[in-house]
């Protein structure tokens, strides 16, 4: 299965080839590396030679932006009623993963169709696009990320979208420790979203590897689901963590207790120049039956 983000107007994947994406973010054209693009550029789109900025990956890891025109420090792109800050950040990032719009639409539809209040827990929540989508759909949201700077950007995105007064809690904390405290406090959620990193280190040097930690993390999160939950969404950009792996983990933890339906697949973006779909990561969705 493929979950494709097709409804963008202010973002466009213009072309992809030779290990790079050519993208339009609002009125600005960016070139960024992408390891999935192992085919050559097809055609001779002149925009490849006229980007506003080009991220060059270093052979030693990391990289840097080369600017051909002065860009604003930040600018805004809109997705339907939502608005997000875009910046040329480190490690080729822009602050938004546009392919995730397919998941924003799905979770927003689940929230709007719910009978009664919906509380959503967004873990490893980054700059908060999913939090904003859930809040716009009417949910009460708890947004958790260990990086204070990312949480600050998430607050800005909520305000940009005209949702500053919505009930959103922003928490800077270790995700697993926070979830365990929520369980002890007896707090529950109808929806959970998570986008865990492949690798990281805790404040005391603890090593986080997704393949070692994900199963137990999902198990802990299942303990803070409400008696009648609506959905559980996992995103992964880690090589080897396939859609079916995510599907199996959700199934083990949720199906015996809640039943429900599982769908998993790649998330992708349409490439304007070729009509191809660029795979960008993997997602698994559990939802309540009926």
Secondary structure, DSSP 8 states (H G I E B T S, - for coil): -EEEE---SSEEEEEEETTEEEEEETTEEEEEE-TT--S---S--GGGG--SEEEEE-TTS-EEEEESS---S-EEEEETTEEEEE---GGG--S--GGGHHHHHHHHHHHHH-SS--EEEEES-TT-HHHHHHHHTT-EEEEEES-HHHHHHHHHHHHHTT-TTS-EEEEES-HHHHHHHHHHHT--BSEEEE---SEEE-TTS-EEEHHHHHHHHHHHHHTTB-TT--EEEEEE--TT--HHHHHHHHIIIIIHHH--EEEEEEEEEEBTTT--EEEEEEEEEEE---
